[in-house]
Amino acid sequence: MESEHQLDKSITGRLKYAIAVTTLTLLAEVIGGIWTNSLALLSDAAHVFLDLFALVLSLVAIRLASYPASDTRTFGWHRTEVFASFINGATVFLIAIAITYEAILRFIEPQPIKSLPMFIIAAVGLVMNLVAASALHQHSHDDLNVRSAFLHVIGDAAVSVGVIVAGVAIYFTGQHILDPIASIVIGCTIFWGAWRVLRESTHILLEGTPRGLKTSEVVETIRGIEGVHGIHHFNLWTICSHILALSAHIDIDPEHKGNKAEVLRNIEEVLFDKYHISHTTLQVECTLCVEAPVIKEFRHRPRKSSIHGHTHHGSCSHGHHDHAH
């Protein structure tokens, strides 16, 4: 069994290898697309760029996870991954618009394509994608970031197949209009990929609940743990793609008042094992909020004074203090 350090080292090594292969693929398709005048090949290059960014983001996420938290960044640097994803999604979305616009122009006025070189370069790109995918496959079940990057590369391999088919069809039929048709299909794929990145990153930045998790299900799971009477002031959010956080007030059954620590430990273990929620802040015996709703409603309230006696306006006052367990 690999240790955590050895696993991270192995994942990092394979990510670097996949990044090198994908970078070569990107360069080959950009140069080849310009040389052959193939918009489909350039569109595939844009898709490869999205994959390359996903790979780099996965590598950066592993590095950021090793940076310690500080007084000014108590969650460390994990959120930078989300900001980078948002910027990448917005950039690729604009690239997809440019590709679609150029494809429409080529529908109106088709341009000659060097179909044989187009086919060869796309075939090389497919092989490179498969090589990168094979490097990531081993750890695609060990790390969520690696799995995401692996799926990106597999998706690009499928796009490369589409370019190959278009190249063969153009070579045998001479119908150059097939190039913008293939470009629009690839553009739609890029639109979908960019939209998913934008949607997910925006959801995380807005402190949304983790995708795939139902708040009601998590609440019921906690209520089902022995010693738990009720749950209030519940909050569930995503810090970054691989760190989920939860805070709540837990009302303990009277007969379990003496082993509160054990009840909290059981809650934490269940949350991590079942939902991969690794950061929890739990407060017990919340006698003032037993009748409060499960999900706490936050309101903007002016802070009357700070430690230094200054007045602040417009800050968000929560009305209670959580204690980490």
C-alpha positions as CSV (number, residue, x, y, z in Angstrom):
1,M,0.0,0.0,0.0
2,E,1.4,3.4,-1.0
3,S,1.7,6.0,1.6
4,E,0.0,9.3,1.1
5,H,3.3,11.0,0.2
6,Q,4.2,8.3,-2.3
7,L,0.7,8.5,-3.8
8,D,0.9,12.2,-4.3
9,K,4.4,11.8,-5.8
10,S,3.1,9.2,-8.2
11,I,0.1,11.3,-9.2
12,T,2.3,14.4,-9.7
13,G,4.7,12.4,-11.9
14,R,1.9,11.1,-14.1
15,L,0.2,14.5,-14.4
16,K,3.5,16.1,-15.5
17,Y,3.9,13.4,-18.1
18,A,0.3,13.9,-19.4
19,I,0.9,17.7,-19.4
20,A,4.0,17.3,-21.6
21,V,2.2,15.0,-24.0
22,T,-0.8,17.2,-24.2
23,T,1.4,20.3,-24.8
24,L,3.0,18.6,-27.7
25,T,-0.5,17.7,-29.0
26,L,-1.6,21.3,-28.7
27,L,1.4,22.7,-30.6
28,A,1.1,20.1,-33.3
29,E,-2.6,20.8,-33.9
30,V,-2.2,24.6,-33.8
31,I,0.7,24.5,-36.3
32,G,-1.1,21.8,-38.4
33,G,-4.4,23.7,-38.3
34,I,-2.7,26.9,-39.7
35,W,-0.7,24.9,-42.3
36,T,-3.7,22.8,-43.6
37,N,-6.2,25.7,-43.2
38,S,-8.4,23.3,-41.3
39,L,-10.8,25.0,-38.8
40,A,-11.7,21.6,-37.5
41,L,-8.1,21.0,-36.5
42,L,-7.9,24.4,-34.9
43,S,-11.1,23.7,-33.0
44,D,-9.7,20.5,-31.7
45,A,-6.6,22.5,-30.6
46,A,-9.0,24.7,-28.5
47,H,-10.4,21.6,-27.0
48,V,-6.9,20.3,-26.2
49,F,-6.2,23.7,-24.6
50,L,-9.2,23.1,-22.2
51,D,-7.8,19.7,-21.4
52,L,-4.3,21.1,-20.8
53,F,-5.6,23.6,-18.4
54,A,-7.5,20.9,-16.5
55,L,-4.3,18.9,-16.2
56,V,-2.3,21.9,-15.0
57,L,-5.1,22.8,-12.6
58,S,-5.0,19.3,-11.1
59,L,-1.3,19.5,-10.6
60,V,-1.6,23.0,-9.1
61,A,-4.3,21.8,-6.7
62,I,-2.0,19.1,-5.3
63,R,0.7,21.7,-4.8
64,L,-1.7,24.2,-3.2
65,A,-2.9,21.5,-0.8
66,S,0.6,21.3,0.7
67,Y,0.7,25.0,1.5
68,P,-0.1,25.7,5.2
69,A,-2.9,28.0,6.3
70,S,-2.0,31.4,7.7
71,D,-3.5,34.2,9.8
72,T,-4.8,35.9,6.7
73,R,-5.8,32.7,4.7
74,T,-7.2,30.2,7.2
75,F,-8.2,27.9,4.3
76,G,-4.8,28.2,2.6
77,W,-4.7,28.7,-1.1
78,H,-7.3,26.1,-2.2
79,R,-9.7,28.7,-3.5
80,T,-7.3,29.8,-6.2
81,E,-8.1,26.6,-8.1
82,V,-11.7,27.8,-8.4
83,F,-10.8,31.3,-9.6
84,A,-8.5,29.7,-12.2
85,S,-11.3,27.4,-13.3
86,F,-13.7,30.4,-13.8
87,I,-11.2,32.4,-15.8
88,N,-10.4,29.3,-17.9
89,G,-14.1,28.6,-18.6
90,A,-14.7,32.2,-19.6
91,T,-11.7,32.2,-21.9
92,V,-12.6,28.9,-23.7
93,F,-16.2,30.1,-24.0
94,L,-15.0,33.1,-26.0
95,I,-12.8,30.8,-28.1
96,A,-15.8,28.7,-28.9
97,I,-17.7,31.7,-30.1
98,A,-14.8,32.7,-32.4
99,I,-14.7,29.2,-33.8
100,T,-18.5,29.2,-34.5
101,Y,-18.3,32.6,-36.1
102,E,-15.4,31.5,-38.4
103,A,-17.3,28.3,-39.2
104,I,-20.4,30.3,-40.3
105,L,-18.1,32.4,-42.6
106,R,-16.7,29.2,-44.2
107,F,-20.2,27.9,-44.8
108,I,-20.8,31.0,-46.9
109,E,-17.5,30.8,-48.6
110,P,-15.8,27.3,-48.3
111,Q,-12.0,27.3,-48.3
112,P,-9.7,24.6,-49.6
113,I,-8.3,22.2,-47.0
114,K,-5.2,20.0,-47.1
115,S,-7.2,16.9,-46.0
116,L,-4.4,14.3,-46.0
117,P,-2.1,16.3,-43.6
118,M,-5.2,17.2,-41.6
119,F,-6.0,13.5,-41.2
120,I,-2.4,12.6,-40.2
121,I,-2.1,15.4,-37.6
122,A,-5.5,14.5,-36.1
123,A,-4.4,10.8,-36.0
124,V,-1.2,11.8,-34.1
125,G,-3.3,13.9,-31.8
126,L,-5.5,10.9,-31.1
127,V,-2.5,8.7,-30.2
128,M,-1.2,11.4,-27.9
129,N,-4.5,11.7,-26.2
130,L,-4.6,8.0,-25.6
131,V,-1.1,8.0,-24.2
132,A,-2.0,10.8,-21.8
133,A,-5.2,9.0,-20.8
134,S,-3.2,5.8,-20.1
135,A,-0.8,7.7,-17.9
136,L,-3.8,9.0,-15.8
137,H,-5.9,6.0,-15.7
138,Q,-4.1,4.3,-12.8
139,H,-4.9,7.1,-10.4
140,S,-8.3,8.2,-11.9
141,H,-10.0,6.4,-8.9
142,D,-7.6,7.8,-6.3
143,D,-8.1,11.5,-6.8
144,L,-11.1,13.5,-7.9
145,N,-8.9,16.0,-9.8
146,V,-7.1,13.3,-11.7
147,R,-10.4,11.6,-12.6
148,S,-11.7,15.0,-14.0
149,A,-8.5,15.4,-16.0
150,F,-8.7,11.8,-17.3
151,L,-12.3,12.4,-18.5
152,H,-11.2,15.6,-20.2
153,V,-8.5,13.7,-22.2
154,I,-10.9,10.9,-23.1
155,G,-13.3,13.5,-24.4
156,D,-10.6,15.1,-26.5
157,A,-9.7,11.7,-27.9
158,A,-13.4,11.4,-29.1
159,V,-13.2,14.9,-30.7
160,S,-9.9,13.8,-32.5
161,V,-11.8,10.9,-34.0
162,G,-14.4,13.3,-35.4
163,V,-11.6,15.4,-37.0
164,I,-10.1,12.2,-38.5
165,V,-13.5,11.2,-40.0
166,A,-13.9,14.7,-41.4
167,G,-10.3,14.5,-42.9
168,V,-11.0,11.2,-44.6
169,A,-14.4,12.3,-45.9
170,I,-12.9,15.5,-47.4
171,Y,-10.1,13.5,-49.0
172,F,-12.4,11.1,-50.8
173,T,-15.3,13.4,-51.5
174,G,-13.6,16.8,-52.0
175,Q,-16.4,18.5,-50.0
176,H,-14.5,21.1,-48.1
177,I,-17.7,22.3,-46.4
178,L,-17.3,19.3,-44.1
179,D,-14.5,21.1,-42.3
180,P,-16.8,23.9,-40.9
181,I,-19.5,21.3,-40.1
182,A,-17.0,19.4,-38.0
183,S,-15.9,22.7,-36.5
184,I,-19.4,23.6,-35.4
185,V,-19.8,20.1,-33.8
186,I,-16.5,20.5,-31.9
187,G,-17.5,24.1,-31.0
188,C,-20.7,22.8,-29.4
189,T,-18.6,20.3,-27.4
190,I,-16.3,23.2,-26.3
191,F,-19.4,25.3,-25.4
192,W,-20.7,22.5,-23.2
193,G,-17.3,21.9,-21.5
194,A,-16.8,25.6,-20.9
195,W,-20.3,26.1,-19.6
196,R,-19.9,23.2,-17.1
197,V,-16.6,24.8,-15.8
198,L,-18.2,28.2,-15.5
199,R,-21.3,26.8,-13.8
200,E,-19.4,24.7,-11.3
201,S,-16.8,27.4,-10.4
202,T,-19.5,30.0,-10.0
203,H,-21.5,27.6,-7.8
204,I,-18.5,27.1,-5.6
205,L,-17.7,30.9,-5.4
206,L,-21.3,31.5,-4.3
207,E,-20.9,29.0,-1.5
208,G,-23.3,26.5,-3.1
209,T,-23.8,23.1,-1.7
210,P,-21.5,20.4,-3.3
211,R,-22.8,19.0,-6.6
212,G,-24.4,15.6,-6.1
213,L,-25.2,16.1,-2.4
214,K,-28.7,16.6,-1.1
215,T,-28.9,18.8,2.0
216,S,-31.9,16.9,3.3
217,E,-30.1,13.5,2.9
218,V,-27.0,14.7,4.8
219,V,-29.2,16.2,7.6
220,E,-31.1,12.9,7.9
221,T,-27.9,10.9,8.0
222,I,-26.7,13.0,11.0
223,R,-30.1,12.7,12.7
224,G,-29.8,8.9,12.3
225,I,-26.5,8.8,14.3
226,E,-27.0,7.5,17.9
227,G,-27.0,10.3,20.4
228,V,-28.3,13.0,18.0
229,H,-31.6,14.5,19.0
230,G,-31.7,17.3,16.4
231,I,-29.7,19.5,14.1
232,H,-29.9,23.3,13.6
233,H,-28.0,26.2,11.9
234,F,-26.8,23.7,9.2
235,N,-24.5,24.9,6.5
236,L,-22.9,22.9,3.7
237,W,-20.5,24.3,1.1
238,T,-17.5,23.6,-1.2
239,I,-14.1,25.1,-0.5
240,C,-12.6,23.7,-3.7
241,S,-13.1,20.7,-5.9
242,H,-11.7,18.2,-3.3
243,I,-12.6,19.9,0.1
244,L,-16.2,19.9,1.4
245,A,-17.1,21.7,4.6
246,L,-20.0,21.6,7.0
247,S,-21.0,23.5,10.1
248,A,-24.0,22.8,12.4
249,H,-25.4,22.9,15.9
250,I,-26.1,19.5,17.3
251,D,-28.7,18.8,20.0
252,I,-27.5,15.8,22.0
253,D,-29.9,13.3,23.6
254,P,-29.9,13.8,27.4
255,E,-28.6,10.2,28.0
256,H,-25.6,11.0,25.8
257,K,-24.6,14.3,27.4
258,G,-21.7,12.6,29.1
259,N,-20.1,11.3,25.8
260,K,-20.5,14.3,23.6
261,A,-17.0,13.9,22.1
262,E,-17.8,10.4,21.0
263,V,-21.1,11.5,19.3
264,L,-19.3,14.3,17.5
265,R,-16.5,11.9,16.4
266,N,-19.1,9.4,15.0
267,I,-20.7,12.3,13.1
268,E,-17.4,13.3,11.6
269,E,-16.5,9.7,10.6
270,V,-19.8,9.1,8.9
271,L,-19.7,12.4,7.0
272,F,-16.2,11.7,5.7
273,D,-16.8,8.0,4.9
274,K,-20.2,8.6,3.2
275,Y,-19.9,12.1,1.7
276,H,-16.2,12.9,1.8
277,I,-16.9,15.9,4.0
278,S,-13.5,16.5,5.5
279,H,-13.9,19.9,7.3
280,T,-16.6,20.0,10.0
281,T,-17.4,22.6,12.6
282,L,-19.9,21.2,15.1
283,Q,-21.4,22.9,18.2
284,V,-23.3,20.9,20.8
285,E,-26.1,21.7,23.3
286,C,-27.5,24.7,21.4
287,T,-30.4,25.2,23.9
288,L,-31.2,28.7,22.4
289,C,-31.9,27.4,18.9
290,V,-33.7,24.0,19.4
291,E,-36.8,25.4,17.7
292,A,-34.8,27.2,15.0
293,P,-35.0,26.0,11.4
294,V,-32.5,23.5,10.2
295,I,-30.8,25.8,7.7
296,K,-29.8,29.2,9.2
297,E,-30.8,32.3,7.4
298,F,-28.1,34.9,7.2
299,R,-28.9,38.6,7.2
300,H,-26.7,41.6,6.6
301,R,-26.5,43.6,9.9
302,P,-24.3,46.6,10.8
303,R,-21.7,45.7,13.3
304,K,-22.0,48.0,16.4
305,S,-18.3,48.1,17.2
306,S,-15.1,46.2,16.8
307,I,-12.4,45.2,19.2
308,H,-10.8,48.6,18.8
309,G,-14.0,50.6,19.3
310,H,-14.5,51.6,15.7
311,T,-17.9,51.4,14.0
312,H,-18.4,49.3,10.8
313,H,-21.4,49.3,8.6
314,G,-22.7,46.7,6.1
315,S,-20.9,43.7,7.6
316,C,-22.5,40.3,8.0
317,S,-23.2,39.5,11.6
318,H,-24.1,35.9,12.3
319,G,-25.4,36.3,15.8
320,H,-23.5,33.3,17.2
321,H,-20.1,31.7,17.5
322,D,-19.2,28.2,16.3
323,H,-16.6,26.1,18.0
324,A,-14.6,23.7,16.0
325,H,-14.4,20.1,17.1
